[in-house]
Amino acid sequence: MTETKQVALVTGAAKGIGLAIAKRLFDDGKTVIINAHHELDDETKAKLADDGYSFDVYVGDVANEDDAEKMINDVVDQYGQIDILVNNAGITRDKLLSRLKLADFKAVLETNLVGAFNMTKFAMKVMQKARKGAIVNISSISGLHGNLGQANYSASKAGLVGLTKTAAREGALRNIRCNAVAPGMVKTDMTEKMSERRQNEFNEQIPLKRFAEPAEIADAVSFLIENQYITGQVMTVDGGLTI
């Protein structure tokens, strides 16, 4: 009898770390659905097809409770199950604390933290009935150590750590595991916008002397999904930056 493929939903997966995670889970043999705030552009779709990747794309805002519930329900309606949730969707609106507008503080928390809560809440209801599941939240070293100009982002990512640990305790009652990955500096559109001087400064501070590839963050996510005896943990993947 052929074993049913596990079904995974990755939020904020139109590009960067999220897309790398989706690709890795697909390579691991999962059925993968990616969430994005907007439809993927034709170039991205064509590149994915050429590389042999096939994803359903659900457009929705994780910060919107109705959107979150609909996405989980749509996965279950289409595939009959949801085994894996990766909460990757995130935004930044960096500014020094004394100059940060309340609207920008709230916006980052809404997407990064409330969004993860929304998705986790509805996914866990399904996973509890199935008595199994794995959730991975993408936090950040900024959430563990703070960072200049990122009061909102750091607060949201620190909040994800607390959410992860509580979800792990509650989830364990029904064999649901929840962990987090805290990346350091990663080669993404976000970091490429930094000046060359700033990038070089970070490279000097990182013991391994380079930024991570998105696929290396995806490796950590895959590990936490596959290892059945890890829950409530935060795995830092930062090239030694926070040693």
Order of alpha helices (4+ residues) and beta strands (2+ residues): beta-alpha-beta-alpha-beta-alpha-beta-alpha-alpha-beta-alpha-alpha-beta-alpha-alpha-alpha-beta
